[in-house]
Amino acid sequence: MNNVKMGSRIFCTMAMPLALMFAACTTDGDQPISGGASEEPRIYADITVAARAYYARTLESEDGSGEVTVSAPPSIFLYGGEARLSELDTVTLEPLNDTSFTTNICTMEPDILTGEVTNPCDEGVTTGSFKFKDITLKSPVVLIEAVAGEVSLKAIVDVRDSGSVAIDGISHLAYYRIMNLAASGSSFAAAKTQAESEIMSAFAFDESPAIRQAALSEGVPYALLEKVGEEFGATGSIAGLSDSTKRALETSIEGLNIFTVVQFSPWNFERLREASAQYYQECLQKKTYYANLLASVFDHGTCSAEKEGTFADISGNLFELMCASGSWDIALRERNGARINHTFGTMTDSRDGKVYKTVTLDLDGTPQTWMAENLKYEAEGSSCYDDDAFKGASSNCSIGRIYSFVSMLDSTYLSGALEDEDGYVDYDSVKWDMVADSLGVLDFDMCPEGWHVARYEDWETLFSYLRNNFGAELGKETNWLMQSFGNPTGFGMDMVARVRGANGSYKVYFYPMMYLFAPTFLPESALKPENSMSRAGVFGTIVSYSYSGERLGRHSHFIIEHYYGPATTGFVRCVKD
């Protein structure tokens, strides 16, 4: 603890989002300040509040619907509010009479498109920083509140301490624990130390403090934060929360929008710009944080080597936890039963030296070895996915190239130019009847030696296994092949999207995925759903699209359906001969 003397000027900076500066403090002699408030000398202080808190809405019902979002990093109140400071007795932590100070915080709203702040505040107010100036404190222990609407985030601070303090969800939870410990007879210093230790044990994992603060602010509505604070404050254990609070916390997290984002692979965001790639990575970090938080809440402990590959229940409708690589992760409940025995390997394409991850699936004793990623060989007529829509942006070839069966046909099978004047393939120029008659002699293979373009029979062997063993519906088998939320089969298929937006506000548009298989005639039993179509009876693509989105709060979980289309263009998965 710092000794505070007459005439000395001491600055105590409380960063992100609170800055406190106090000066010219006096004591009786050289002894540190201690004891009850009645014994305290006066402390003269300028206190700067630089915080942001914004209010969305409180819970609309007890089942966890609705939300409140509170964030600390920028040093402004986004929608206005006020900052309050109350002096506390250093022993009882009871408020002292007539020692409360309030400063109004005007609205500083950023433009939704540019992110720039427009300032409707009084002239001269441009930074969002406000001061309690020239106030006299009788006690060094103060309660500071950031108030916006019905939100009142709290932090108990000793202004003699150096270092930084955030007023956010963490400080709010610590407030409840400190108050409970002080009521049980602990000194403020002991209560603060114990509360900080318990907070770190319950709420701090490997993610950065910024991710931790943002995750708690986004995932825990204010009314629920109050419940968690009250119950955690009483026990100091997050595993000691009531069943109803645990369930409300899980439901709140399950409904977050980040789970829409992380259904897609990172390249969907990386190809846009650096900021969007960073946003995606932050979503992944928050997802990991929530997984470890829920593991703590439901008392599953840490993800140890002994638990590797196991699952843990969190009582949710959609998710459960999976222990992988030393950390808990969130996985889709209905698909994790589809743990097809699989082993990973690699293969090298001798044509260009590219190395591919492979997966060998054990389908009731019948092994299948697939490339666990899309083919990237630069064959004639191939191109990068959706590059025309992103001229000047990074290439999409990292996820695999798009191939065209019709580009491999010679002029005998064409009635005119294959491409129209705008450069688009004119499928009507293909003599499809002739193609249908020649399927036995045409070579559409672009895979390395020893591998072949997946045939309908290869896909159907895998699909029928998923239907027969895991209840996958006809036309929806590809849901079990997706990499997001657990990748239970190891197949590693990614959903593709077009991402638009900036400054943390993004829209994700699901885009159909097309996979080629060797052109063939299909049995009638395969042509479900009914929108399957062909050219002269010839099929050659699996077209996957968003069948529906299950709404959970702000989160849409995409359900994928596929149909069979003509032998046109798409990604390629190679299968070992």
C-alpha positions as a printed Julia matrix, in Angstrom:
577×3 Matrix{Float64}:
   0.0     0.0     0.0
   1.28    3.48   -0.81
   1.96    6.0     1.94
   0.27    9.29    1.08
   1.85   12.51    2.36
   0.95   16.19    2.4
   2.1    17.94   -0.71
   2.8    14.81   -2.72
   1.04   14.39   -6.04
   0.18   10.81   -6.95
  -1.57    9.58  -10.09
  -3.43    6.28  -10.02
  -4.44    5.3   -13.55
  -7.38    2.95  -13.92
  -7.37    2.08  -17.59
 -10.02    0.5   -19.79
 -12.45    1.83  -19.06
 -11.84    3.75  -15.85
  -9.12    6.3   -15.1
  -8.75    7.63  -11.57
  -6.33   10.4   -10.65
  -5.94   11.69   -7.13
  -3.56   14.29   -5.75
  -2.38   16.28   -2.73
  -3.36   13.68   -0.16
  -2.65   14.21    3.57
  -2.14   11.85    6.5
  -1.23   12.19   10.12
   2.45   11.4     9.88
   3.91    8.62    7.74
   1.46    5.84    8.56
  -0.57    4.29    5.73
  -4.3     4.95    5.77
  -6.24    2.2     7.52
  -9.2     1.58    9.81
 -12.76    2.86    9.59
 -13.87    5.89    7.65
 -14.28    7.97   10.79
 -10.53    7.74   11.26
  -9.69    8.66    7.69
  -8.0    11.94    6.72
  -9.32   13.84    3.78
  -8.09   13.06    0.26
  -8.4    15.74   -2.38
  -8.94   14.21   -5.79
  -9.6    14.82   -9.42
 -11.26   11.65  -10.75
 -11.48   11.09  -14.47
 -14.08    8.66  -15.75
 -13.33    7.3   -19.2
 -15.71    4.44  -19.82
 -18.18    3.03  -22.28
 -21.36    1.28  -21.36
 -24.35    0.9   -23.57
 -27.8    -0.48  -22.94
 -29.82   -2.64  -25.28
 -32.67   -4.04  -23.21
 -33.17   -6.05  -20.07
 -34.44   -9.59  -19.93
 -38.04   -9.7   -21.05
 -38.8   -12.88  -19.15
 -37.2   -15.25  -16.69
 -36.25  -17.77  -19.34
 -33.24  -15.76  -20.53
 -34.64  -14.01  -23.59
 -33.46  -10.55  -24.49
 -30.05   -9.06  -24.0
 -27.93   -6.32  -22.53
 -24.59   -5.53  -24.11
 -21.87   -3.82  -22.13
 -18.38   -3.21  -23.44
 -15.39   -1.44  -21.99
 -12.64   -0.86  -24.57
 -13.51    2.55  -26.11
 -13.48    5.31  -23.53
 -16.98    6.68  -24.14
 -20.54    5.89  -23.2
 -22.04    4.88  -26.52
 -25.6     5.99  -25.8
 -25.01    8.33  -22.92
 -25.57    7.79  -19.23
 -23.79    8.81  -16.08
 -20.88    7.9   -13.9
 -21.35    7.75  -10.14
 -18.83    7.69   -7.34
 -19.73    6.86   -3.74
 -17.35    6.78   -0.81
 -17.42    3.64    1.33
 -16.49    2.93    4.89
 -13.2     1.04    4.64
 -14.34   -1.57    7.18
 -18.01   -2.16    6.53
 -18.05   -0.98    2.88
 -21.27    0.85    3.69
 -21.79    4.11    1.77
 -20.87    7.26    3.66
 -23.53    9.92    3.92
 -23.5    12.81    1.47
 -20.38   11.63   -0.36
 -21.81   10.66   -3.69
 -20.78   12.37   -6.91
 -22.39   12.09  -10.34
 -21.34   13.25  -13.78
 -23.54   12.98  -16.86
 -22.09   11.33  -19.93
 -23.51   12.62  -23.2
 -24.18   10.47  -26.23
 -21.28    9.69  -28.54
 -22.76    7.58  -31.33
 -20.52    6.07  -34.05
 -21.76    6.03  -37.63
 -22.87    2.48  -38.43
 -21.05    2.46  -41.77
 -17.86    4.42  -41.15
 -17.42    3.83  -37.44
 -16.6     7.51  -36.98
 -18.07    9.23  -33.95
 -20.6    11.99  -34.41
 -20.73   14.25  -31.41
 -24.08   15.72  -30.3
 -22.48   16.69  -26.99
 -21.86   20.17  -25.7
 -19.16   22.14  -27.47
 -15.7    21.17  -26.34
 -16.62   17.63  -25.29
 -14.94   15.39  -27.83
 -13.16   12.54  -26.06
 -15.77   10.94  -23.8
 -13.57   11.63  -20.75
 -15.17   13.39  -17.78
 -13.86   14.53  -14.44
 -15.09   14.76  -10.91
 -13.01   17.84  -10.22
 -11.87   19.27   -6.92
 -13.79   16.84   -4.76
 -12.78   15.93   -1.22
 -12.75   12.26   -0.28
 -12.93   11.16    3.34
 -12.3     7.53    2.38
  -9.88    6.01   -0.13
 -12.3     3.17   -0.88
 -14.96    4.12   -3.39
 -17.73    2.48   -5.37
 -17.79    3.61   -9.01
 -20.75    2.82  -11.24
 -21.16    3.17  -14.99
 -24.88    3.68  -15.49
 -26.69    3.5   -18.82
 -30.43    2.88  -18.87
 -31.11    0.06  -16.45
 -27.51   -1.13  -16.54
 -25.33   -0.24  -13.56
 -21.92   -1.86  -13.71
 -19.91   -1.54  -10.52
 -16.34   -1.62   -9.31
 -14.94   -1.15   -5.8
 -11.63    0.69   -5.97
  -9.01    1.77   -3.47
  -7.66    4.99   -4.97
  -4.33    4.42   -3.24
  -3.6     1.36   -5.33
  -1.61    1.7    -8.49
  -2.3    -0.31  -11.61
  -5.4    -0.6   -13.75
  -8.99   -1.57  -13.16
 -11.79   -2.18  -15.63
 -15.42   -1.45  -14.91
 -17.12   -4.32  -16.7
 -18.72   -7.71  -16.11
 -15.65   -8.98  -14.22
 -15.5    -6.03  -11.84
 -19.27   -6.3   -11.37
 -19.02   -9.95  -10.31
 -16.09   -9.12   -8.05
 -18.2    -6.4    -6.41
 -20.77   -8.95   -5.22
 -18.09  -11.3    -3.9
 -16.22   -8.52   -2.07
 -19.43   -7.3    -0.44
 -20.3   -10.82    0.75
 -16.84  -11.44    2.16
 -16.8    -8.06    3.91
 -20.21   -8.81    5.44
 -18.7   -12.04    6.8
 -15.97  -10.12    8.58
 -13.14  -10.0     6.04
 -11.18   -6.78    5.68
 -11.52   -4.97    2.37
  -7.96   -5.89    1.38
  -8.49   -9.58    2.19
 -11.9    -9.64    0.5
 -10.5    -8.01   -2.62
  -7.6   -10.45   -2.81
  -9.83  -13.5    -2.32
 -12.44  -12.25   -4.79
  -9.79  -11.63   -7.44
  -8.4   -15.15   -6.94
 -11.84  -16.74   -7.2
 -12.71  -14.64  -10.24
  -9.54  -15.79  -12.0
 -10.32  -19.41  -11.18
 -13.93  -19.21  -12.33
 -13.84  -16.78  -15.25
 -10.25  -16.47  -16.53
  -8.97  -18.99  -19.07
  -6.27  -18.81  -21.73
  -7.96  -16.06  -23.72
  -6.8   -12.47  -23.34
  -8.48  -10.11  -20.82
 -10.0    -8.19  -23.75
 -11.62  -11.36  -25.13
 -12.75  -12.36  -21.65
 -14.34   -8.97  -21.0
 -16.02   -8.85  -24.4
 -17.3   -12.43  -24.11
 -18.88  -11.82  -20.72
 -20.41   -8.55  -21.86
 -21.89  -10.08  -25.03
 -22.9   -13.46  -23.66
 -24.45  -12.49  -20.33
 -27.43  -10.09  -20.4
 -27.4    -7.63  -17.55
 -30.31   -9.15  -15.62
 -28.61  -12.54  -15.84
 -25.27  -10.99  -14.85
 -27.03   -9.77  -11.7
 -28.18  -13.32  -10.91
 -24.73  -14.75  -11.55
 -23.18  -12.01   -9.4
 -25.52  -12.6    -6.48
 -25.05  -16.38   -6.52
 -21.31  -16.3    -7.2
 -20.95  -13.61   -4.55
 -22.47  -15.93   -1.96
 -20.25  -18.95   -2.72
 -17.22  -17.84   -4.72
 -17.81  -20.83   -7.02
 -19.33  -20.69  -10.47
 -20.12  -24.41  -10.21
 -22.32  -23.48   -7.25
 -24.79  -21.53   -9.37
 -28.4   -22.66   -9.22
 -29.66  -24.99  -11.95
 -31.93  -22.28  -13.34
 -29.07  -19.79  -13.58
 -26.81  -22.36  -15.22
 -29.5   -23.11  -17.77
 -30.15  -19.41  -18.43
 -26.42  -18.83  -18.92
 -26.14  -21.73  -21.37
 -29.22  -20.57  -23.28
 -27.91  -17.03  -23.51
 -24.54  -18.18  -24.87
 -26.13  -20.67  -27.28
 -28.1   -17.83  -28.89
 -25.11  -15.63  -29.74
 -24.45  -14.51  -33.28
 -20.83  -15.64  -33.22
 -22.06  -19.19  -33.72
 -23.43  -18.17  -37.1
 -20.03  -16.75  -38.03
 -17.91  -19.74  -36.99
 -20.02  -22.18  -39.0
 -18.03  -20.84  -41.94
 -14.32  -21.32  -42.5
 -11.94  -18.39  -41.89
 -11.15  -17.82  -45.56
 -14.67  -16.41  -46.04
 -13.56  -13.48  -43.87
  -9.85  -13.46  -44.71
 -10.51  -12.71  -48.35
 -12.43   -9.55  -47.45
  -9.84   -7.54  -45.51
  -7.56   -7.73  -42.5
 -10.16   -6.32  -40.07
 -12.74   -8.95  -40.99
 -10.16  -11.72  -40.61
  -9.36  -10.41  -37.13
 -13.08  -10.29  -36.31
 -13.41  -13.96  -37.26
 -10.45  -14.92  -35.08
 -12.01  -13.04  -32.16
 -15.24  -15.01  -32.69
 -13.25  -18.24  -32.51
 -11.55  -17.1   -29.31
 -14.9   -16.19  -27.78
 -16.28  -19.59  -28.77
 -13.38  -21.27  -26.96
 -13.86  -19.0   -23.96
 -17.57  -19.87  -23.75
 -16.77  -23.58  -24.0
 -14.36  -23.41  -21.05
 -16.74  -21.15  -19.1
 -19.6   -23.62  -19.53
 -17.31  -26.49  -18.58
 -16.58  -24.59  -15.35
 -20.26  -23.77  -14.77
 -21.32  -27.41  -15.22
 -18.36  -28.64  -13.15
 -16.6   -30.67  -15.85
 -13.15  -29.48  -14.87
 -10.34  -28.83  -17.32
  -9.85  -30.62  -20.63
  -7.05  -32.97  -19.61
  -5.17  -35.56  -21.66
  -7.32  -38.27  -20.05
 -10.47  -36.57  -21.36
  -9.18  -36.02  -24.9
 -11.89  -36.83  -27.46
 -14.65  -37.11  -24.87
 -17.89  -35.14  -24.66
 -19.57  -33.36  -21.76
 -23.18  -32.31  -21.4
 -24.19  -28.67  -20.81
 -27.97  -29.25  -20.93
 -28.37  -27.22  -24.13
 -30.67  -27.87  -27.06
 -28.0   -27.63  -29.73
 -24.5   -27.86  -28.26
 -22.38  -30.01  -26.04
 -18.7   -29.79  -25.14
 -15.85  -31.68  -26.77
 -12.4   -32.01  -25.23
  -9.84  -31.5   -27.99
  -6.16  -30.49  -27.94
  -6.18  -29.52  -24.29
  -9.21  -27.21  -24.41
 -12.96  -27.57  -24.35
 -14.73  -26.75  -27.59
 -18.4   -26.38  -28.51
 -19.73  -29.09  -30.79
 -23.1   -29.86  -32.33
 -25.05  -32.29  -30.22
 -26.92  -34.29  -32.88
 -23.87  -34.86  -35.04
 -21.33  -35.88  -32.46
 -22.87  -39.32  -32.28
 -21.64  -39.75  -35.85
 -18.12  -40.53  -34.76
 -17.13  -42.62  -37.74
 -13.79  -44.25  -37.02
 -11.31  -42.36  -39.12
  -7.59  -41.79  -39.41
  -5.82  -38.87  -41.02
  -2.9   -39.0   -43.4
  -1.34  -37.01  -46.21
  -0.64  -37.43  -49.9
   1.47  -35.41  -52.32
   0.32  -34.6   -55.84
   3.38  -35.37  -57.98
   2.15  -32.99  -60.69
   2.66  -29.8   -58.67
   4.01  -30.92  -55.27
   0.89  -29.87  -53.34
   0.35  -31.82  -50.13
  -3.21  -32.8   -49.15
  -4.68  -33.99  -45.9
  -6.47  -37.32  -46.31
  -8.98  -39.2   -44.2
  -9.67  -42.93  -44.2
 -13.18  -43.79  -43.01
 -14.09  -47.19  -41.62
 -17.63  -47.87  -42.84
 -18.49  -51.15  -41.13
 -15.24  -52.71  -42.24
 -15.29  -51.1   -45.69
 -12.53  -48.46  -45.81
 -12.81  -45.3   -47.92
  -9.89  -42.9   -48.32
 -10.75  -39.37  -49.41
  -8.87  -36.17  -49.74
  -9.96  -34.25  -46.62
  -9.78  -31.0   -48.59
 -10.74  -29.83  -52.05
  -8.47  -30.39  -55.06
  -6.29  -27.39  -55.98
  -4.53  -28.62  -59.14
  -4.47  -25.9   -61.8
  -6.03  -27.9   -64.63
  -7.06  -26.27  -67.89
 -10.48  -24.69  -67.57
 -10.34  -24.54  -63.77
 -10.64  -21.31  -61.8
 -10.71  -19.96  -58.25
 -14.07  -19.94  -56.53
 -16.04  -16.69  -56.91
 -12.97  -14.67  -57.9
 -14.95  -12.55  -60.38
 -17.0   -11.17  -57.49
 -13.87  -10.2   -55.57
 -11.56   -8.58  -58.06
  -8.65   -7.06  -56.25
  -9.27   -9.13  -53.11
  -7.25  -12.15  -52.08
  -7.69  -15.27  -54.18
  -9.99  -18.07  -53.08
  -7.79  -20.81  -54.53
  -6.67  -21.73  -51.01
  -9.96  -23.59  -50.5
  -9.76  -25.47  -53.78
 -10.33  -24.75  -57.41
 -13.57  -24.92  -59.36
 -13.52  -27.43  -62.22
 -15.73  -27.79  -65.27
 -16.54  -31.09  -66.94
 -17.81  -29.39  -70.08
 -14.51  -27.53  -70.54
 -12.91  -30.95  -71.1
 -15.15  -31.72  -74.07
 -13.78  -31.31  -77.59
 -15.66  -29.5   -80.35
 -17.38  -32.72  -81.44
 -19.69  -32.36  -78.46
 -20.43  -28.67  -79.01
 -22.93  -27.04  -81.32
 -21.28  -23.62  -80.98
 -18.91  -21.67  -78.77
 -18.71  -23.0   -75.22
 -18.6   -19.47  -73.76
 -20.95  -16.62  -74.63
 -19.82  -13.07  -75.38
 -19.62  -12.27  -71.66
 -17.37  -15.23  -70.97
 -20.01  -17.38  -69.27
 -20.34  -21.07  -70.12
 -23.25  -21.71  -72.47
 -24.44  -25.15  -71.41
 -27.04  -25.13  -74.18
 -24.2   -25.37  -76.69
 -23.29  -28.8   -75.34
 -24.74  -31.78  -77.23
 -25.93  -33.48  -74.07
 -27.52  -36.43  -75.89
 -24.14  -37.18  -77.45
 -22.47  -36.81  -74.06
 -25.01  -39.23  -72.58
 -24.24  -41.77  -75.29
 -20.49  -41.42  -74.72
 -20.2   -41.62  -70.93
 -18.39  -44.95  -71.19
 -15.5   -43.49  -73.21
 -15.2   -39.9   -71.97
 -12.46  -39.19  -69.41
 -13.37  -36.49  -66.91
 -10.69  -37.28  -64.35
  -8.4   -34.51  -63.06
  -7.16  -36.25  -59.9
  -3.57  -37.43  -59.29
  -2.43  -40.9   -60.32
  -3.89  -43.53  -58.02
  -6.91  -41.32  -57.23
 -10.13  -40.58  -59.06
 -12.89  -37.97  -59.06
 -15.46  -39.19  -56.58
 -18.2   -41.23  -58.24
 -21.83  -41.24  -57.22
 -21.23  -44.69  -55.72
 -18.46  -43.28  -53.49
 -20.73  -40.56  -52.14
 -23.67  -42.94  -51.77
 -21.59  -45.46  -49.77
 -20.81  -42.69  -47.28
 -24.32  -41.21  -47.33
 -26.05  -44.55  -46.79
 -23.76  -45.27  -43.84
 -24.8   -41.94  -42.27
 -28.49  -42.67  -42.92
 -28.39  -46.21  -41.59
 -26.23  -45.58  -38.53
 -26.95  -42.02  -37.44
 -30.39  -41.16  -38.72
 -29.3   -38.67  -41.38
 -32.23  -37.79  -43.62
 -32.07  -38.38  -47.36
 -30.7   -35.2   -48.92
 -29.24  -33.89  -45.64
 -26.27  -36.19  -45.2
 -23.73  -33.45  -45.92
 -24.53  -31.87  -42.53
 -22.42  -34.64  -40.96
 -19.47  -33.84  -43.23
 -19.06  -30.19  -42.19
 -15.89  -29.1   -40.44
 -17.61  -26.62  -38.13
 -18.55  -27.71  -34.6
 -16.57  -30.88  -34.24
 -15.96  -32.33  -37.73
 -17.19  -35.73  -36.52
 -16.34  -37.66  -39.68
 -13.02  -35.92  -40.39
 -14.27  -35.09  -43.87
 -13.65  -31.37  -43.4
 -16.24  -29.92  -45.76
 -16.65  -26.14  -45.43
 -19.65  -23.93  -45.99
 -19.0   -21.01  -48.31
 -20.33  -17.51  -47.97
 -20.11  -13.96  -49.24
 -19.29  -11.6   -46.4
 -20.16   -7.92  -46.52
 -19.61   -5.14  -44.01
 -16.93   -3.45  -41.93
 -16.04   -2.28  -38.43
 -17.31   -5.41  -36.71
 -20.71   -5.28  -38.41
 -20.89   -8.05  -41.02
 -23.55   -9.87  -42.96
 -22.89  -13.43  -43.99
 -24.69  -14.71  -47.08
 -24.75  -18.47  -47.44
 -23.65  -19.54  -50.9
 -24.47  -22.91  -52.56
 -21.67  -25.49  -52.57
 -21.27  -27.61  -55.68
 -19.21  -30.81  -55.75
 -18.54  -32.73  -58.95
 -18.83  -36.48  -59.26
 -18.08  -38.53  -62.36
 -21.0   -37.95  -64.81
 -23.51  -40.78  -64.72
 -27.18  -41.75  -64.76
 -28.72  -41.9   -61.29
 -31.34  -44.3   -59.94
 -34.76  -42.84  -59.25
 -34.35  -43.52  -55.51
 -31.52  -40.96  -55.34
 -33.49  -38.07  -56.81
 -34.7   -36.51  -53.58
 -35.46  -33.72  -53.01
 -37.49  -33.35  -56.15
 -35.57  -30.35  -57.46
 -32.79  -32.64  -58.71
 -32.2   -32.05  -62.39
 -30.04  -33.29  -65.23
 -29.08  -32.66  -68.85
 -30.28  -35.52  -71.04
 -30.46  -37.66  -67.92
 -26.81  -37.02  -67.05
 -26.02  -36.02  -63.46
 -22.64  -34.87  -62.18
 -22.94  -32.44  -59.25
 -24.02  -32.43  -55.64
 -25.48  -29.0   -54.93
 -25.67  -28.15  -51.22
 -27.63  -25.15  -50.06
 -29.09  -23.7   -46.87
 -32.24  -25.67  -46.15
 -33.16  -23.62  -43.09
 -31.74  -21.78  -40.12
 -32.79  -22.78  -36.62
 -33.19  -19.54  -34.66
 -31.65  -19.44  -31.21
 -31.69  -15.84  -30.03
 -29.67  -13.93  -32.62
 -28.06  -17.1   -33.86
 -29.07  -19.03  -36.98
 -27.71  -22.53  -37.2
 -27.74  -23.52  -40.85
 -29.16  -26.89  -41.86
 -27.84  -28.07  -45.22
 -29.74  -29.97  -47.89
 -28.43  -31.16  -51.23
 -29.81  -32.17  -54.57
 -28.23  -33.65  -57.69
 -27.58  -31.47  -60.69
 -26.11  -31.75  -64.19
 -22.41  -32.3   -64.89
 -21.37  -28.65  -64.88
 -18.9   -27.04  -62.42
 -17.87  -27.42  -58.79
 -15.22  -28.41  -56.28
 -13.64  -31.85  -56.54
 -12.89  -34.4   -53.84
 -10.58  -37.15  -54.98
 -10.95  -40.73  -53.73
  -8.11  -43.24  -53.57
  -8.4   -46.06  -56.12
